[in-house]
Amino acid sequence: MIRVLVADDHPQVRQAVVEVLSDLKGMTIVGQGSDGAGLGLELRRLWLTYHKTIY
């Protein structure tokens, strides 16, 4: 499984990317970010959630 964090400052573009990737087998959208601060918070959340399965 590939986990994807989608980041873009344009909501419509971000949503379109999420829709396309969500339809692909083996991909899971695990978070979204719209700016640097939001992306940093998402990365921290994802690290705390998944870090044991990354290795």
N, C-alpha and C positions, 0 to 999 in steps of 0.2 A: 504494500500500500504506500502510495506517495501522499504525504500531507503537504498542503499548499497554503501559504499565507499570501493573500492578495492585497496589494497596496497600490492605490492610485488616488489622486486628489479629486478626480471627477467621478461623482457617484454613479452616473450612467455607465461610464466605461468600466468601473469596478464591478457593477452588477452584471454587465455583459460578460466579463471575464469569468465571474463566479458561475453564471449559467452555463457557459461553454464547458468549463472544467468540471462542473458537477455532473455533466452527462458522460464524462469519460470514465471508462472502467478502470478501477485501481487508484483513482484520485479522490481525495477527501479535502474539502475546504475546511481548515481548522481555525481560520480567523481572517479579519479584514482590517486594514488601516487606511486612513485618509490623509494623514500628515505624519511628520516625524515623531511627534509626541505620542500620538495614538499608536503608531507602529511600534514604538519602544515599549509601550504598555502591553501590547499584544504579544510581542516577543518574550517579554518577561513572563506573562501568563502561560504561554506555550512552553517555555523552558521548564517552569515549575510543574506543568502537567505531563510533559512527554520526555523529560531528560533521561529518565531511566530506560526508555525504549529506543533512544537514538544510537546508543553504542552498539 
